[in-house]
Structures are given as structure tokens and as C-alpha cells.
Amino acid sequence: MPDRFVTSAERGRQALLPTILFADADERYRAMARDALLEGRSPSDLRFASDGQDLLDYLRRRGRHLDPISSPRPALIVLDLDLPKLRGLDAVRAIRSNQDLRRIPIIALTDDGDTPAVGAAYDAGVNTYLAKPVTFLALVRLMKVFTAYWLETAVLPPEHELA
């Protein structure tokens, strides 16, 4: 599966599109998220991480994510809290403890909706906790809502203040 949402014909416009970094271990769910953004016509540059360590490597530009062109700084992070290698909550804590990364909004998109898990996620630093939709249509709707809010409505720090 390609690691981005933008086609090669759109590369010139890529810098104008906000990047969403989507971290989920399930390749099928990542593909469904990509298709949901396409279906919802949410203009964004979607990048993927397959586990918690890959998420941090992307953000810190390590390993296969050294190139800022192929691994642009995300305007938004969406992650499943049940990530392998490094748990989602541990990844959130690492992001929030890093001065260069802590202002990036984080959406937890996960199967676990019990009250202690929700509280732990907010305590770790997520901005929003959402139940992971199981149908494609529900995911399209949800992604339209949160991309509209976080990428079009909310006022975020300028890029130079995020870096």
C-alpha cells in the first residue's frame, strides 16, 4: 500500500495540503482510512505508521523517515492506542514530552471505549478520543468531521512554531 494519499500528479500541490499521520497496525484499516479520505473528499496528504516506534521514527525523522519531503511534518496525528512495539499511550507521552512535537493535535481512534481507557488517553495528552468505526461509511463520516474540525476550523500554531 502506498505510504501517501497524494498522487504523483499532485506532488506540486502537496506542500499546500495538511499532512495527517495515521498510525494503525492493521494494513486493511489503513487502506480503509485512505479510501475514506478519498471518498469524503478531505484534501490532505495521508501518511502511515504501522506501530508506535514507526510513529516516533517518522516524527523524529529516523530510519526510513529521514527525508522531510517523503515524511513531512504532520498537522494532525491519528493513532490506534493498541499499537505494537510501543504502545499508543507511550507514544502519546513521548510526543507530549518533546518540545518540538507537543503541539501537534492527536486523535486516539481505538476499539477500547471503557471509561478508564478514555481517562488514561486524555491524561497522556490526546486531544480527542474516538471509537474506531467498523463500517466504511461510518469511517468516511468520522474522518470528514475530524478533518473539517482540526484542519479547517481549529486555529493551530503556525508551522514554524510547531518545529
Secondary structure by P-SEA (a helix, b strand, c coil): ccccccccccccccccbbbbbbbcccaaaaaaaaaaaaaaccccbbbbbccaaaaaaaaacccccccccccccccbbbbccccccccaaaaaaaaaacccccccbbbbbcccccaaaaaaaaaacccccccccccaaaaaaaaaaaaaacccccccccccccc
